[in-house]
């Protein structure tokens, strides 16, 4: 493993030389550009993990943290916060992204969700979409109040239940259907959104998050790959495979 990491570091060093960057002190944006370039060539997630491990081993800490652990919390700041005041566009695309990441559902499944009283239930710490299947869509709250530490309030900004609750109440002002996600602008404001538009919203949310962090928007992002990557991340974090399968339906 040590030899493999050394090889990956050598490749990263060569790439940084072409970009006139110091491989041991370059900004996180440079690391992301390198990983995106290699991801676009078809490298697997497991191979990219080796690159991350190698760069983390040799790179100087950023913000007091290993480069592989630097948090990118774009959804916790403008234009995605404060959630009570942001334009409808940013509230909508943020909610769509958080739901696809946390529910492991495909865009078609999200499009079918409803806000009808019998199809959406809020309870302390969760939001539930009962379905005709045996497995409802259940969203767990993330770092809900009361907050014991300032960092918990910041992390609550990426809570899917919080975003969903804010979106449902805001969209109630213009919605013309029980479908959860509706168009937020003319000429079809309030009417059901198509799967194609919902997919564009998710990609738009990802791109906006990068741009707002002064990072280049990743190439080739697709809404359906977001669901797959969320499932892979859960597996690597130790979530039992059966729980992942149950969540994905």
C-alpha atoms as an extended CHARMM CRD file, in Angstrom:
* protein
*
       249  EXT
         1         1  UNK       CA              0.0000000000        0.0000000000        0.0000000000  PROA      1               0.0000000000
         2         2  UNK       CA              2.8990000000        2.3510000000        0.7970000000  PROA      2               0.0000000000
         3         3  UNK       CA              4.4170000000        1.8280000000       -2.6550000000  PROA      3               0.0000000000
         4         4  UNK       CA              1.0290000000        2.3940000000       -4.2860000000  PROA      4               0.0000000000
         5         5  UNK       CA              0.5180000000        5.6750000000       -2.4100000000  PROA      5               0.0000000000
         6         6  UNK       CA              4.0260000000        6.7950000000       -3.3620000000  PROA      6               0.0000000000
         7         7  UNK       CA              3.2080000000        6.1330000000       -7.0140000000  PROA      7               0.0000000000
         8         8  UNK       CA             -0.0600000000        8.0910000000       -6.8070000000  PROA      8               0.0000000000
         9         9  UNK       CA              1.7390000000       10.9720000000       -5.1060000000  PROA      9               0.0000000000
        10        10  UNK       CA              4.3350000000       11.0120000000       -7.8760000000  PROA      10              0.0000000000
        11        11  UNK       CA              1.5470000000       11.2850000000      -10.4600000000  PROA      11              0.0000000000
        12        12  UNK       CA             -0.0730000000       14.1180000000       -8.5200000000  PROA      12              0.0000000000
        13        13  UNK       CA              3.2880000000       15.8880000000       -8.2230000000  PROA      13              0.0000000000
        14        14  UNK       CA              3.8000000000       15.6390000000      -11.9790000000  PROA      14              0.0000000000
        15        15  UNK       CA              0.3040000000       17.0120000000      -12.6240000000  PROA      15              0.0000000000
        16        16  UNK       CA              0.9010000000       19.9390000000      -10.2380000000  PROA      16              0.0000000000
        17        17  UNK       CA              4.1720000000       20.6850000000      -12.0470000000  PROA      17              0.0000000000
        18        18  UNK       CA              2.2740000000       21.1240000000      -15.3030000000  PROA      18              0.0000000000
        19        19  UNK       CA             -0.1620000000       23.4660000000      -13.5190000000  PROA      19              0.0000000000
        20        20  UNK       CA              2.6630000000       25.3450000000      -11.7810000000  PROA      20              0.0000000000
        21        21  UNK       CA              1.3400000000       24.4140000000       -8.3470000000  PROA      21              0.0000000000
        22        22  UNK       CA              3.1840000000       23.2740000000       -5.2230000000  PROA      22              0.0000000000
        23        23  UNK       CA              1.8420000000       19.7330000000       -4.6250000000  PROA      23              0.0000000000
        24        24  UNK       CA              2.4880000000       19.8840000000       -0.8790000000  PROA      24              0.0000000000
        25        25  UNK       CA              0.8600000000       23.2970000000       -0.3570000000  PROA      25              0.0000000000
        26        26  UNK       CA             -1.6840000000       23.7400000000       -3.1570000000  PROA      26              0.0000000000
        27        27  UNK       CA             -5.2750000000       24.7840000000       -2.3170000000  PROA      27              0.0000000000
        28        28  UNK       CA             -8.0280000000       22.2230000000       -2.0000000000  PROA      28              0.0000000000
        29        29  UNK       CA             -9.4610000000       23.4350000000       -5.3220000000  PROA      29              0.0000000000
        30        30  UNK       CA             -6.3570000000       22.1230000000       -7.1050000000  PROA      30              0.0000000000
        31        31  UNK       CA             -6.7840000000       18.7190000000       -5.4540000000  PROA      31              0.0000000000
        32        32  UNK       CA            -10.4290000000       18.6120000000       -6.5360000000  PROA      32              0.0000000000
        33        33  UNK       CA             -9.5110000000       19.5410000000      -10.1150000000  PROA      33              0.0000000000
        34        34  UNK       CA             -6.9830000000       16.6950000000      -10.1790000000  PROA      34              0.0000000000
        35        35  UNK       CA             -9.4900000000       14.1630000000       -8.8180000000  PROA      35              0.0000000000
        36        36  UNK       CA            -12.2070000000       15.3830000000      -11.1970000000  PROA      36              0.0000000000
        37        37  UNK       CA             -9.8680000000       15.0540000000      -14.1760000000  PROA      37              0.0000000000
        38        38  UNK       CA             -9.0780000000       11.4570000000      -13.2530000000  PROA      38              0.0000000000
        39        39  UNK       CA            -12.7090000000       10.6570000000      -12.4250000000  PROA      39              0.0000000000
        40        40  UNK       CA            -13.6770000000       11.8680000000      -15.9030000000  PROA      40              0.0000000000
        41        41  UNK       CA            -11.3210000000        9.2890000000      -17.4260000000  PROA      41              0.0000000000
        42        42  UNK       CA            -13.3820000000        6.5090000000      -15.8560000000  PROA      42              0.0000000000
        43        43  UNK       CA            -11.3620000000        5.6920000000      -12.7250000000  PROA      43              0.0000000000
        44        44  UNK       CA            -13.2910000000        3.8340000000      -10.0380000000  PROA      44              0.0000000000
        45        45  UNK       CA            -14.1810000000        5.3380000000       -6.6800000000  PROA      45              0.0000000000
        46        46  UNK       CA            -11.8240000000        2.9050000000       -4.9240000000  PROA      46              0.0000000000
        47        47  UNK       CA             -8.9040000000        4.0700000000       -7.0810000000  PROA      47              0.0000000000
        48        48  UNK       CA             -9.6850000000        7.7060000000       -6.3330000000  PROA      48              0.0000000000
        49        49  UNK       CA             -9.6480000000        6.8510000000       -2.6190000000  PROA      49              0.0000000000
        50        50  UNK       CA             -6.0210000000        5.7430000000       -3.0000000000  PROA      50              0.0000000000
        51        51  UNK       CA             -5.1870000000        9.0900000000       -4.6240000000  PROA      51              0.0000000000
        52        52  UNK       CA             -6.8810000000       10.9290000000       -1.7440000000  PROA      52              0.0000000000
        53        53  UNK       CA             -4.9550000000        8.8710000000        0.8240000000  PROA      53              0.0000000000
        54        54  UNK       CA             -1.6580000000        9.5600000000       -0.9470000000  PROA      54              0.0000000000
        55        55  UNK       CA             -2.2540000000       13.3040000000       -1.2600000000  PROA      55              0.0000000000
        56        56  UNK       CA             -3.3940000000       13.4970000000        2.3670000000  PROA      56              0.0000000000
        57        57  UNK       CA             -0.1960000000       11.7230000000        3.5200000000  PROA      57              0.0000000000
        58        58  UNK       CA              2.1510000000       14.1880000000        1.7880000000  PROA      58              0.0000000000
        59        59  UNK       CA              0.1510000000       17.4360000000        1.6610000000  PROA      59              0.0000000000
        60        60  UNK       CA              0.4170000000       20.0750000000        4.3810000000  PROA      60              0.0000000000
        61        61  UNK       CA             -2.7250000000       20.4610000000        6.5640000000  PROA      61              0.0000000000
        62        62  UNK       CA             -5.3610000000       22.9440000000        5.4200000000  PROA      62              0.0000000000
        63        63  UNK       CA             -7.2510000000       24.8940000000        8.0980000000  PROA      63              0.0000000000
        64        64  UNK       CA             -5.5670000000       22.6340000000       10.6340000000  PROA      64              0.0000000000
        65        65  UNK       CA             -6.9820000000       19.4970000000        9.0230000000  PROA      65              0.0000000000
        66        66  UNK       CA             -5.6470000000       16.8060000000        6.6690000000  PROA      66              0.0000000000
        67        67  UNK       CA             -6.5130000000       17.7430000000        3.0980000000  PROA      67              0.0000000000
        68        68  UNK       CA             -8.6980000000       14.6470000000        2.7530000000  PROA      68              0.0000000000
        69        69  UNK       CA            -10.8410000000       15.8180000000        5.6850000000  PROA      69              0.0000000000
        70        70  UNK       CA            -11.3890000000       19.4550000000        4.7340000000  PROA      70              0.0000000000
        71        71  UNK       CA            -15.1630000000       20.0610000000        4.8680000000  PROA      71              0.0000000000
        72        72  UNK       CA            -16.8720000000       21.7640000000        1.9470000000  PROA      72              0.0000000000
        73        73  UNK       CA            -19.9930000000       23.1980000000        3.5440000000  PROA      73              0.0000000000
        74        74  UNK       CA            -21.3060000000       25.3780000000        0.7130000000  PROA      74              0.0000000000
        75        75  UNK       CA            -24.9130000000       24.4780000000        1.5170000000  PROA      75              0.0000000000
        76        76  UNK       CA            -24.4610000000       26.1180000000        4.9350000000  PROA      76              0.0000000000
        77        77  UNK       CA            -23.8360000000       29.6210000000        3.5860000000  PROA      77              0.0000000000
        78        78  UNK       CA            -25.1020000000       32.0020000000        0.8740000000  PROA      78              0.0000000000
        79        79  UNK       CA            -26.6950000000       31.5470000000       -1.5850000000  PROA      79              0.0000000000
        80        80  UNK       CA            -28.2240000000       28.5560000000        0.2750000000  PROA      80              0.0000000000
        81        81  UNK       CA            -28.6730000000       30.2920000000        3.6550000000  PROA      81              0.0000000000
        82        82  UNK       CA            -30.3790000000       31.7220000000        5.5760000000  PROA      82              0.0000000000
        83        83  UNK       CA            -33.1180000000       29.3540000000        4.5600000000  PROA      83              0.0000000000
        84        84  UNK       CA            -35.9580000000       31.6800000000        5.5900000000  PROA      84              0.0000000000
        85        85  UNK       CA            -34.7620000000       34.4590000000        3.2800000000  PROA      85              0.0000000000
        86        86  UNK       CA            -33.0860000000       32.8760000000        0.2390000000  PROA      86              0.0000000000
        87        87  UNK       CA            -34.8410000000       33.0540000000       -3.1550000000  PROA      87              0.0000000000
        88        88  UNK       CA            -37.2030000000       30.2260000000       -4.0750000000  PROA      88              0.0000000000
        89        89  UNK       CA            -34.7240000000       28.8700000000       -6.6250000000  PROA      89              0.0000000000
        90        90  UNK       CA            -32.0020000000       28.1780000000       -4.0610000000  PROA      90              0.0000000000
        91        91  UNK       CA            -34.4240000000       26.7780000000       -1.4980000000  PROA      91              0.0000000000
        92        92  UNK       CA            -35.8510000000       24.4350000000       -4.1400000000  PROA      92              0.0000000000
        93        93  UNK       CA            -32.5870000000       23.0970000000       -5.5480000000  PROA      93              0.0000000000
        94        94  UNK       CA            -31.0590000000       22.7330000000       -2.0730000000  PROA      94              0.0000000000
        95        95  UNK       CA            -34.0460000000       20.6760000000       -0.9150000000  PROA      95              0.0000000000
        96        96  UNK       CA            -33.9320000000       18.5080000000       -4.0250000000  PROA      96              0.0000000000
        97        97  UNK       CA            -30.2070000000       17.7970000000       -3.5680000000  PROA      97              0.0000000000
        98        98  UNK       CA            -30.5270000000       16.9720000000        0.1410000000  PROA      98              0.0000000000
        99        99  UNK       CA            -33.4470000000       14.6280000000       -0.5270000000  PROA      99              0.0000000000
       100       100  UNK       CA            -31.6680000000       12.7080000000       -3.2800000000  PROA      100             0.0000000000
       101       101  UNK       CA            -28.5610000000       12.3840000000       -1.1020000000  PROA      101             0.0000000000
       102       102  UNK       CA            -30.3300000000       11.2110000000        2.0360000000  PROA      102             0.0000000000
       103       103  UNK       CA            -33.1880000000        9.1370000000        0.6390000000  PROA      103             0.0000000000
       104       104  UNK       CA            -31.1590000000        7.1910000000       -1.9980000000  PROA      104             0.0000000000
       105       105  UNK       CA            -34.1260000000        7.5570000000       -4.3400000000  PROA      105             0.0000000000
       106       106  UNK       CA            -33.9550000000        8.1000000000       -8.0950000000  PROA      106             0.0000000000
       107       107  UNK       CA            -35.2770000000       11.2920000000       -9.6330000000  PROA      107             0.0000000000
       108       108  UNK       CA            -38.4440000000        9.5160000000      -10.7530000000  PROA      108             0.0000000000
       109       109  UNK       CA            -39.1240000000        8.4890000000       -7.1550000000  PROA      109             0.0000000000
       110       110  UNK       CA            -38.6350000000       12.0550000000       -5.9070000000  PROA      110             0.0000000000
       111       111  UNK       CA            -40.9200000000       13.3710000000       -8.6220000000  PROA      111             0.0000000000
       112       112  UNK       CA            -43.6980000000       11.0620000000       -7.3960000000  PROA      112             0.0000000000
       113       113  UNK       CA            -43.6160000000       12.3660000000       -3.8030000000  PROA      113             0.0000000000
       114       114  UNK       CA            -46.6950000000       14.2540000000       -2.6300000000  PROA      114             0.0000000000
       115       115  UNK       CA            -47.5190000000       16.8360000000        0.0360000000  PROA      115             0.0000000000
       116       116  UNK       CA            -51.0930000000       15.5860000000        0.4150000000  PROA      116             0.0000000000
       117       117  UNK       CA            -51.9640000000       15.0550000000        4.1160000000  PROA      117             0.0000000000
       118       118  UNK       CA            -51.9560000000       11.2840000000        3.7000000000  PROA      118             0.0000000000
       119       119  UNK       CA            -48.6120000000       11.3160000000        1.8640000000  PROA      119             0.0000000000
       120       120  UNK       CA            -46.3860000000       13.5260000000        4.0400000000  PROA      120             0.0000000000
       121       121  UNK       CA            -46.0340000000       13.4180000000        7.8040000000  PROA      121             0.0000000000
       122       122  UNK       CA            -43.7640000000       15.5200000000       10.0130000000  PROA      122             0.0000000000
       123       123  UNK       CA            -42.8190000000       14.3040000000       13.4930000000  PROA      123             0.0000000000
       124       124  UNK       CA            -40.0690000000       15.3620000000       15.9050000000  PROA      124             0.0000000000
       125       125  UNK       CA            -36.7790000000       14.4510000000       14.2750000000  PROA      125             0.0000000000
       126       126  UNK       CA            -38.1450000000       13.1080000000       11.0120000000  PROA      126             0.0000000000
       127       127  UNK       CA            -40.2110000000       13.5850000000        7.8940000000  PROA      127             0.0000000000
       128       128  UNK       CA            -42.0000000000       10.6040000000        6.3450000000  PROA      128             0.0000000000
       129       129  UNK       CA            -43.5800000000        9.9770000000        2.9580000000  PROA      129             0.0000000000
       130       130  UNK       CA            -45.8770000000        6.9510000000        3.3470000000  PROA      130             0.0000000000
       131       131  UNK       CA            -46.0160000000        5.0340000000        0.0560000000  PROA      131             0.0000000000
       132       132  UNK       CA            -48.0510000000        2.2640000000       -1.4830000000  PROA      132             0.0000000000
       133       133  UNK       CA            -45.0620000000       -0.0350000000       -0.9880000000  PROA      133             0.0000000000
       134       134  UNK       CA            -43.9420000000       -1.6350000000        2.2560000000  PROA      134             0.0000000000
       135       135  UNK       CA            -41.0190000000        0.7830000000        2.5900000000  PROA      135             0.0000000000
       136       136  UNK       CA            -41.9230000000        4.4520000000        3.2250000000  PROA      136             0.0000000000
       137       137  UNK       CA            -39.4400000000        7.2350000000        2.5180000000  PROA      137             0.0000000000
       138       138  UNK       CA            -38.1660000000        8.3360000000        5.9310000000  PROA      138             0.0000000000
       139       139  UNK       CA            -35.8780000000       11.3530000000        6.3930000000  PROA      139             0.0000000000
       140       140  UNK       CA            -34.0260000000       11.6990000000        9.6840000000  PROA      140             0.0000000000
       141       141  UNK       CA            -33.2470000000       15.1230000000       11.1260000000  PROA      141             0.0000000000
       142       142  UNK       CA            -29.5690000000       16.0540000000       11.2330000000  PROA      142             0.0000000000
       143       143  UNK       CA            -28.2630000000       17.8900000000       14.3220000000  PROA      143             0.0000000000
       144       144  UNK       CA            -31.7120000000       19.2540000000       15.2940000000  PROA      144             0.0000000000
       145       145  UNK       CA            -32.0490000000       21.9220000000       18.0070000000  PROA      145             0.0000000000
       146       146  UNK       CA            -31.4500000000       22.5360000000       20.8320000000  PROA      146             0.0000000000
       147       147  UNK       CA            -27.8090000000       23.1290000000       19.9200000000  PROA      147             0.0000000000
       148       148  UNK       CA            -25.1720000000       22.3980000000       22.5490000000  PROA      148             0.0000000000
       149       149  UNK       CA            -22.2960000000       23.6550000000       20.3860000000  PROA      149             0.0000000000
       150       150  UNK       CA            -22.0990000000       26.3570000000       17.6640000000  PROA      150             0.0000000000
       151       151  UNK       CA            -20.9030000000       23.7730000000       15.1510000000  PROA      151             0.0000000000
       152       152  UNK       CA            -24.1480000000       21.8140000000       15.5580000000  PROA      152             0.0000000000
       153       153  UNK       CA            -26.2070000000       24.7840000000       14.3660000000  PROA      153             0.0000000000
       154       154  UNK       CA            -24.0180000000       25.0520000000       11.2790000000  PROA      154             0.0000000000
       155       155  UNK       CA            -24.3570000000       21.3460000000       10.5020000000  PROA      155             0.0000000000
       156       156  UNK       CA            -28.1150000000       21.5950000000       10.9280000000  PROA      156             0.0000000000
       157       157  UNK       CA            -28.0800000000       23.7290000000        7.7690000000  PROA      157             0.0000000000
       158       158  UNK       CA            -27.7300000000       20.4960000000        5.7580000000  PROA      158             0.0000000000
       159       159  UNK       CA            -30.6130000000       18.7680000000        7.5520000000  PROA      159             0.0000000000
       160       160  UNK       CA            -33.0270000000       17.3410000000        4.9390000000  PROA      160             0.0000000000
       161       161  UNK       CA            -36.0220000000       17.5830000000        7.2930000000  PROA      161             0.0000000000
       162       162  UNK       CA            -35.3350000000       21.2670000000        7.9590000000  PROA      162             0.0000000000
       163       163  UNK       CA            -35.0140000000       22.0140000000        4.2360000000  PROA      163             0.0000000000
       164       164  UNK       CA            -38.1280000000       19.9940000000        3.3920000000  PROA      164             0.0000000000
       165       165  UNK       CA            -40.2200000000       21.7550000000        6.0340000000  PROA      165             0.0000000000
       166       166  UNK       CA            -39.0760000000       25.1870000000        4.8240000000  PROA      166             0.0000000000
       167       167  UNK       CA            -39.7030000000       24.2690000000        1.1950000000  PROA      167             0.0000000000
       168       168  UNK       CA            -43.1880000000       22.8310000000        1.7920000000  PROA      168             0.0000000000
       169       169  UNK       CA            -44.3070000000       25.9420000000        3.6490000000  PROA      169             0.0000000000
       170       170  UNK       CA            -42.7650000000       28.3590000000        1.1120000000  PROA      170             0.0000000000
       171       171  UNK       CA            -44.0710000000       26.5270000000       -1.9630000000  PROA      171             0.0000000000
       172       172  UNK       CA            -47.5760000000       26.4230000000       -0.4620000000  PROA      172             0.0000000000
       173       173  UNK       CA            -47.8330000000       30.0700000000       -1.4880000000  PROA      173             0.0000000000
       174       174  UNK       CA            -47.8510000000       29.1890000000       -5.1820000000  PROA      174             0.0000000000
       175       175  UNK       CA            -48.3250000000       25.4360000000       -5.6410000000  PROA      175             0.0000000000
       176       176  UNK       CA            -51.2170000000       24.2540000000       -7.8270000000  PROA      176             0.0000000000
       177       177  UNK       CA            -50.7530000000       20.5230000000       -7.2750000000  PROA      177             0.0000000000
       178       178  UNK       CA            -50.0500000000       18.0490000000       -4.4840000000  PROA      178             0.0000000000
       179       179  UNK       CA            -46.7960000000       16.9580000000       -6.1540000000  PROA      179             0.0000000000
       180       180  UNK       CA            -43.9290000000       17.8420000000       -3.8060000000  PROA      180             0.0000000000
       181       181  UNK       CA            -41.6430000000       19.5830000000       -6.2760000000  PROA      181             0.0000000000
       182       182  UNK       CA            -43.2540000000       22.2980000000       -8.3780000000  PROA      182             0.0000000000
       183       183  UNK       CA            -41.8980000000       24.9320000000      -10.7500000000  PROA      183             0.0000000000
       184       184  UNK       CA            -40.8010000000       28.1020000000       -8.9310000000  PROA      184             0.0000000000
       185       185  UNK       CA            -40.8040000000       30.4770000000      -11.8980000000  PROA      185             0.0000000000
       186       186  UNK       CA            -42.9840000000       31.4760000000      -14.8390000000  PROA      186             0.0000000000
       187       187  UNK       CA            -44.6150000000       30.4190000000      -17.0350000000  PROA      187             0.0000000000
       188       188  UNK       CA            -45.4640000000       27.2130000000      -15.1110000000  PROA      188             0.0000000000
       189       189  UNK       CA            -45.0010000000       28.4410000000      -11.5620000000  PROA      189             0.0000000000
       190       190  UNK       CA            -46.7470000000       26.1210000000       -9.1300000000  PROA      190             0.0000000000
       191       191  UNK       CA            -47.2950000000       23.3080000000      -11.6130000000  PROA      191             0.0000000000
       192       192  UNK       CA            -45.7040000000       19.8120000000      -11.4320000000  PROA      192             0.0000000000
       193       193  UNK       CA            -42.0460000000       19.6030000000      -12.3520000000  PROA      193             0.0000000000
       194       194  UNK       CA            -40.8190000000       17.0410000000      -14.8730000000  PROA      194             0.0000000000
       195       195  UNK       CA            -38.0960000000       14.4820000000      -14.1780000000  PROA      195             0.0000000000
       196       196  UNK       CA            -35.8230000000       16.2930000000      -16.6230000000  PROA      196             0.0000000000
       197       197  UNK       CA            -36.1830000000       19.6110000000      -14.7940000000  PROA      197             0.0000000000
       198       198  UNK       CA            -35.7470000000       17.9360000000      -11.4020000000  PROA      198             0.0000000000
       199       199  UNK       CA            -32.5080000000       16.3790000000      -12.6670000000  PROA      199             0.0000000000
       200       200  UNK       CA            -31.3000000000       19.7950000000      -13.8210000000  PROA      200             0.0000000000
       201       201  UNK       CA            -32.0790000000       21.2400000000      -10.3860000000  PROA      201             0.0000000000
       202       202  UNK       CA            -29.8610000000       18.6640000000       -8.6780000000  PROA      202             0.0000000000
       203       203  UNK       CA            -26.9820000000       19.3280000000      -11.0720000000  PROA      203             0.0000000000
       204       204  UNK       CA            -27.5440000000       23.0780000000      -10.6420000000  PROA      204             0.0000000000
       205       205  UNK       CA            -27.3200000000       22.7240000000       -6.8450000000  PROA      205             0.0000000000
       206       206  UNK       CA            -23.9980000000       20.8680000000       -7.0910000000  PROA      206             0.0000000000
       207       207  UNK       CA            -22.5220000000       23.3480000000       -9.5680000000  PROA      207             0.0000000000
       208       208  UNK       CA            -23.6980000000       26.3350000000       -7.5110000000  PROA      208             0.0000000000
       209       209  UNK       CA            -22.1350000000       24.8340000000       -4.3710000000  PROA      209             0.0000000000
       210       210  UNK       CA            -18.7600000000       24.6030000000       -6.0870000000  PROA      210             0.0000000000
       211       211  UNK       CA            -18.9310000000       28.0670000000       -7.6620000000  PROA      211             0.0000000000
       212       212  UNK       CA            -19.9470000000       29.6690000000       -4.3530000000  PROA      212             0.0000000000
       213       213  UNK       CA            -16.8390000000       28.0820000000       -2.8100000000  PROA      213             0.0000000000
       214       214  UNK       CA            -14.6340000000       29.5810000000       -5.5520000000  PROA      214             0.0000000000
       215       215  UNK       CA            -14.0320000000       26.1000000000       -6.9500000000  PROA      215             0.0000000000
       216       216  UNK       CA            -14.4290000000       24.9470000000      -10.5520000000  PROA      216             0.0000000000
       217       217  UNK       CA            -17.7300000000       23.2420000000      -11.2320000000  PROA      217             0.0000000000
       218       218  UNK       CA            -17.1600000000       19.4930000000      -11.7670000000  PROA      218             0.0000000000
       219       219  UNK       CA            -17.5910000000       18.1420000000      -15.2710000000  PROA      219             0.0000000000
       220       220  UNK       CA            -20.0510000000       15.4710000000      -16.3040000000  PROA      220             0.0000000000
       221       221  UNK       CA            -22.2410000000       15.6250000000      -13.1910000000  PROA      221             0.0000000000
       222       222  UNK       CA            -25.4970000000       13.6890000000      -13.5520000000  PROA      222             0.0000000000
       223       223  UNK       CA            -28.3840000000       13.5090000000      -11.0980000000  PROA      223             0.0000000000
       224       224  UNK       CA            -28.5520000000        9.7040000000      -11.0640000000  PROA      224             0.0000000000
       225       225  UNK       CA            -24.8400000000        9.4090000000      -10.2150000000  PROA      225             0.0000000000
       226       226  UNK       CA            -25.4850000000       11.5030000000       -7.0860000000  PROA      226             0.0000000000
       227       227  UNK       CA            -27.7290000000        8.7730000000       -5.6880000000  PROA      227             0.0000000000
       228       228  UNK       CA            -25.1600000000        6.0910000000       -6.4820000000  PROA      228             0.0000000000
       229       229  UNK       CA            -22.3200000000        8.0310000000       -4.8550000000  PROA      229             0.0000000000
       230       230  UNK       CA            -24.4130000000        8.6410000000       -1.7200000000  PROA      230             0.0000000000
       231       231  UNK       CA            -25.0290000000        4.8970000000       -1.4260000000  PROA      231             0.0000000000
       232       232  UNK       CA            -21.3180000000        4.1620000000       -1.8670000000  PROA      232             0.0000000000
       233       233  UNK       CA            -20.4170000000        6.7680000000        0.7620000000  PROA      233             0.0000000000
       234       234  UNK       CA            -22.8520000000        5.1820000000        3.2200000000  PROA      234             0.0000000000
       235       235  UNK       CA            -21.3340000000        1.7550000000        2.6210000000  PROA      235             0.0000000000
       236       236  UNK       CA            -17.7900000000        3.0560000000        3.1920000000  PROA      236             0.0000000000
       237       237  UNK       CA            -18.9830000000        4.7310000000        6.3990000000  PROA      237             0.0000000000
       238       238  UNK       CA            -20.0340000000        1.3460000000        7.7460000000  PROA      238             0.0000000000
       239       239  UNK       CA            -23.7750000000        1.3810000000        7.0930000000  PROA      239             0.0000000000
       240       240  UNK       CA            -25.0020000000       -2.2230000000        6.6990000000  PROA      240             0.0000000000
       241       241  UNK       CA            -25.6530000000       -3.1210000000        3.0650000000  PROA      241             0.0000000000
       242       242  UNK       CA            -29.1860000000       -4.2990000000        3.9050000000  PROA      242             0.0000000000
       243       243  UNK       CA            -30.0460000000       -0.9050000000        5.3980000000  PROA      243             0.0000000000
       244       244  UNK       CA            -28.8020000000        0.7770000000        2.2200000000  PROA      244             0.0000000000
       245       245  UNK       CA            -30.8440000000       -1.5680000000        0.0510000000  PROA      245             0.0000000000
       246       246  UNK       CA            -33.9440000000       -0.9860000000        2.1970000000  PROA      246             0.0000000000
       247       247  UNK       CA            -33.5440000000        2.7920000000        1.9160000000  PROA      247             0.0000000000
       248       248  UNK       CA            -33.1370000000        2.5910000000       -1.8580000000  PROA      248             0.0000000000
       249       249  UNK       CA            -36.1300000000        0.3190000000       -2.1600000000  PROA      249             0.0000000000
